[in-house]
């Protein structure tokens, strides 16, 4: 079987200020005969108040921080046949 293909190309997620709403949609495509994808955080950390749901939406209200912070994390795309592909992302959060 073949691993899912990531559509989300950028590995660096920028442009979010602490204390604000964050929303990013991750996307990967299943390779037939697989037909669906679910997502999970497998390592690293996200800002307090932010989660990734199984539909690949990372969202939440970030806590306020005074200096810029970066968060490195790995998202796993899993198809309905159990094939996986991981991708590393870095979220850059600006301080207030």
C-alpha positions as CSV (number, residue, x, y, z in Angstrom):
1,X,0.0,0.0,0.0
2,X,1.0,3.6,-0.6
3,X,1.4,6.3,2.0
4,X,-0.8,9.4,1.9
5,X,0.4,12.4,-0.1
6,X,0.8,15.7,1.8
7,X,-0.9,18.7,0.1
8,X,0.1,21.1,2.8
9,X,3.5,22.2,1.4
10,X,4.8,24.9,3.8
11,X,6.6,23.6,6.8
12,X,6.8,27.0,8.5
13,X,3.5,28.5,9.7
14,X,3.9,32.2,10.3
15,X,1.8,35.3,10.8
16,X,0.1,34.6,14.2
17,X,0.3,36.9,17.1
18,X,0.0,35.5,20.6
19,X,-3.3,36.1,22.3
20,X,-5.2,35.7,19.0
21,X,-7.3,33.0,17.3
22,X,-5.2,30.6,15.3
23,X,-6.7,28.4,12.5
24,X,-4.8,26.3,10.0
25,X,-6.1,23.4,7.9
26,X,-3.7,20.6,7.1
27,X,-4.4,18.5,4.0
28,X,-3.2,15.2,2.7
29,X,-4.7,12.9,0.0
30,X,-5.2,9.2,0.3
31,X,-3.9,7.0,-2.5
32,X,-6.5,4.5,-3.8
33,X,-7.7,2.1,-2.8
34,X,-7.6,4.2,0.5
35,X,-10.4,6.8,0.6
36,X,-10.1,8.9,3.8
37,X,-7.5,10.6,6.0
38,X,-7.4,11.4,9.7
39,X,-4.8,13.5,11.4
40,X,-3.0,13.5,14.7
41,X,-0.2,15.2,16.6
42,X,2.5,12.6,17.1
43,X,5.3,14.7,18.7
44,X,6.4,18.2,19.6
45,X,4.3,20.9,21.2
46,X,1.6,23.4,20.3
47,X,0.9,26.8,22.0
48,X,-1.3,26.5,25.1
49,X,-4.9,26.6,23.9
50,X,-4.3,25.1,20.5
51,X,-5.2,21.6,19.3
52,X,-5.3,19.6,16.1
53,X,-8.5,17.6,15.5
54,X,-8.8,14.4,13.5
55,X,-10.0,16.4,10.4
56,X,-6.7,18.2,10.3
57,X,-7.8,21.5,11.7
58,X,-5.4,23.2,14.1
59,X,-7.2,25.8,16.0
60,X,-7.5,27.7,19.3
61,X,-7.0,30.9,21.2
62,X,-3.2,31.2,21.9
63,X,-2.1,32.5,25.2
64,X,-0.4,35.9,25.3
65,X,3.4,35.7,25.4
66,X,5.9,38.6,25.5
67,X,8.6,37.3,23.2
68,X,8.5,35.4,19.9
69,X,8.2,31.7,20.3
70,X,8.6,28.8,17.9
71,X,6.8,25.4,18.2
72,X,8.1,22.4,16.3
73,X,5.6,19.5,15.9
74,X,4.9,16.5,13.8
75,X,1.4,15.8,12.2
76,X,0.6,12.3,11.1
77,X,-1.8,11.7,8.2
78,X,-3.3,8.2,8.4
79,X,-5.5,6.7,5.7
80,X,-8.4,4.3,6.3
81,X,-6.1,1.3,5.4
82,X,-3.6,2.2,8.1
83,X,-0.9,3.8,5.9
84,X,0.8,6.8,7.5
85,X,2.9,9.7,6.5
86,X,4.3,12.2,9.0
87,X,5.3,15.8,8.3
88,X,7.2,18.3,10.5
89,X,6.0,21.8,10.9
90,X,7.2,24.9,12.8
91,X,4.7,27.5,14.1
92,X,6.2,30.9,14.7
93,X,4.1,32.9,17.2
94,X,4.8,36.6,17.6
95,X,5.0,38.1,21.1
96,X,2.9,41.1,22.2
